[in-house]
Amino acid sequence: MTCTQERFERDVATHQMTIVRDNGVDRHIKFRAAVGDSCYWFEILTWPGALLIRGDCGTYVFSRLMDMFSFFRTDRGNDPKKLYINTSYWAEKLQAVSSDGYGRGAVQKFSESSFKQHVKERVDGYIESRETTAEQRAELWRDINDDIFSHVEDGREEVAFDRLMNFTSDLFPRLFEDCWEWNCKEYTFRFIWNLYAIAWAIRQYDAAKQPVERSVS
């Protein structure tokens, strides 16, 4: 499961911004629910060449330009309702990730759904290249479900590939011989959530910095 803009916006629907420090690229900005609820709170700190975001969904530090707000603004699109994030490019600028309390800091994890999709594509490709009966195909998928899929879980990459490498099939003896090359990882929900948080927070900050228009009486 990944984070969507809709999910993020629900999480921060009542958040208010508090600017603690705003001195050029030296900033400290907090975002928290207006009614005292601490769920999904986060704060952003910037200093020359770096941006840190930390809160309920972890801590991430990015570095690229002197003013990191300028860096993240470059991927802003034309739709004011859409939060634009550039996942892979922004991930390249990551300098540090929190350990989640267990020393497992990461922005990507092994995905069960991605792994199963790779298996399905491989099997479908082999079946198309060889004449098989419905009974043979059904038996193959039963074996794959029993010997591989029933042991696969998110985050357990070693188990999944171990089951795959040890799988044998009379119908296709070399079915998964090069499966170790597959990339079955996806960006974590927490990382995507924080990318949306950065894009959204900068919009809130920019809107607050706009001069107030005065009506002429």
C-alpha positions in Angstrom: 0.0 0.0 0.0 1.3 3.4 -0.9 0.2 6.9 0.2 -2.0 9.0 -2.0 -2.6 12.7 -2.0 -6.1 12.1 -0.9 -5.0 10.0 2.1 -2.4 12.6 3.1 -4.9 15.5 2.9 -7.3 13.6 5.2 -4.5 13.2 7.7 -3.7 16.9 7.8 -7.2 18.3 7.2 -7.2 20.3 10.5 -3.5 21.1 10.7 -2.3 24.6 11.4 1.1 26.1 10.6 3.2 27.7 13.2 6.3 29.5 12.1 8.9 29.3 14.9 11.8 30.7 13.0 12.0 32.4 9.5 15.3 33.9 8.8 16.2 33.5 5.1 17.0 29.8 4.6 17.1 29.2 8.4 13.5 28.1 9.1 11.6 26.1 11.7 7.9 25.5 10.8 5.5 23.3 12.7 2.3 21.7 11.5 -0.2 20.2 14.0 -3.9 19.6 14.3 -5.8 22.6 15.5 -7.7 20.8 18.3 -4.7 19.6 20.2 -4.6 16.2 18.5 -0.9 15.2 17.9 -1.7 12.6 15.2 0.4 13.2 12.0 2.2 16.2 13.4 5.3 17.2 11.6 7.8 20.0 11.4 10.3 21.2 8.9 13.7 22.7 9.5 15.9 24.2 6.9 19.4 25.6 7.0 21.9 26.3 4.2 22.0 23.3 1.9 19.6 21.0 3.9 16.0 20.3 4.8 14.8 18.1 7.6 11.3 16.8 8.1 10.4 14.9 11.2 7.2 13.8 13.0 4.7 11.0 13.4 5.8 9.5 10.0 9.6 9.5 10.6 12.5 11.7 9.9 14.2 12.4 6.6 17.0 14.8 5.6 17.5 16.1 2.1 20.4 18.1 0.6 20.8 19.7 -2.9 20.6 23.5 -3.0 21.4 26.3 -0.6 17.6 26.9 -0.2 15.9 23.6 -0.2 12.4 25.2 -0.5 13.6 26.4 -3.9 14.6 22.9 -4.8 11.3 21.3 -4.0 9.4 24.1 -5.7 11.0 23.2 -9.1 8.7 20.2 -9.5 5.5 22.2 -8.8 3.0 21.9 -11.6 0.2 24.2 -12.8 -2.7 22.6 -11.0 -3.1 24.4 -7.6 -5.1 21.4 -6.3 -2.4 18.8 -7.1 0.6 18.1 -4.9 3.4 17.3 -7.3 6.1 15.0 -6.0 9.1 13.7 -7.9 9.7 10.5 -5.9 12.8 9.0 -7.5 14.6 12.3 -8.0 13.9 13.6 -4.5 15.0 10.2 -3.1 18.4 10.7 -4.8 18.9 13.9 -2.6 18.2 12.0 0.6 21.1 12.2 3.1 19.6 10.4 6.2 16.6 8.4 7.2 15.3 7.7 10.8 15.7 4.1 12.0 12.0 3.8 13.0 13.3 2.8 16.5 14.6 -0.5 15.3 17.6 0.4 13.1 15.6 -0.3 9.9 15.7 3.1 8.2 14.8 2.8 4.6 12.7 4.5 1.9 12.0 1.3 0.0 10.9 -2.1 1.1 10.2 -5.5 -0.6 6.6 -5.5 -2.0 4.6 -8.7 -2.0 2.3 -7.3 -4.8 5.3 -6.3 -7.0 6.9 -9.7 -6.5 3.7 -11.6 -7.4 3.3 -9.4 -10.5 6.8 -10.3 -11.6 6.0 -14.0 -11.1 2.7 -13.7 -13.1 4.4 -11.9 -16.0 7.2 -14.5 -16.1 4.7 -17.4 -16.1 2.4 -15.8 -18.6 5.3 -15.2 -20.9 6.4 -18.9 -20.7 2.9 -20.2 -21.2 2.5 -18.1 -24.4 5.7 -19.5 -25.8 4.7 -23.1 -25.4 1.5 -25.1 -26.1 0.0 -26.2 -22.8 -3.3 -27.7 -21.6 -5.7 -26.0 -19.1 -4.9 -28.8 -16.7 -1.2 -28.2 -16.9 -1.6 -24.5 -16.4 -3.9 -25.0 -13.4 -1.4 -27.4 -11.8 1.5 -25.0 -12.3 -0.4 -22.2 -10.6 -1.5 -24.5 -7.8 2.2 -25.4 -7.2 3.3 -21.7 -7.3 0.6 -20.7 -4.9 1.4 -23.5 -2.5 5.2 -23.4 -2.7 5.8 -19.6 -3.3 2.9 -17.2 -2.8 1.7 -18.7 0.5 5.1 -17.9 2.0 5.4 -14.3 0.7 4.9 -11.2 2.9 5.8 -7.5 2.6 9.3 -6.9 3.8 10.4 -10.5 3.6 12.5 -10.4 0.5 14.9 -13.2 1.4 12.1 -15.7 2.0 10.3 -14.8 -1.2 13.4 -15.3 -3.4 14.5 -18.4 -1.5 11.2 -20.0 -2.3 11.4 -18.9 -5.9 14.9 -20.2 -6.4 14.0 -23.6 -5.0 10.8 -23.9 -7.1 10.8 -26.7 -9.6 8.5 -27.4 -12.5 8.4 -30.3 -14.9 6.6 -28.1 -17.4 9.2 -25.3 -17.3 12.4 -26.5 -15.6 14.2 -23.1 -15.9 11.3 -20.9 -15.1 12.8 -18.7 -12.5 16.6 -19.2 -13.0 17.4 -15.5 -13.3 14.8 -14.1 -10.9 17.5 -12.6 -8.6 17.6 -9.7 -11.0 14.1 -8.6 -10.3 13.5 -5.4 -8.4 10.4 -6.0 -6.3 10.7 -3.0 -4.0 8.5 0.1 -3.7 8.8 3.3 -1.8 7.4 3.1 1.7 4.1 4.6 2.7 5.9 6.8 5.3 8.4 8.2 2.7 5.7 9.1 0.2 3.6 10.7 3.0 6.6 12.9 3.9 7.1 13.9 0.3 3.5 15.1 0.1 4.0 16.8 3.5 7.0 18.8 2.1 5.1 19.8 -1.0 2.0 20.8 1.0 4.0 22.6 3.7 5.9 24.8 1.2 2.5 25.8 -0.3 1.2 26.7 3.1 4.3 28.7 3.8 4.3 30.5 0.4 0.6 31.4 0.8 1.2 32.8 4.2 4.1 35.0 2.9 1.9 36.5 0.1 1.1 40.2 0.8 -2.4 40.8 1.9 -4.5 42.7 -0.7 -6.2 45.7 0.8 -9.5 46.8 -0.5 -9.9 50.5 -1.5 -12.9 52.1 0.1 
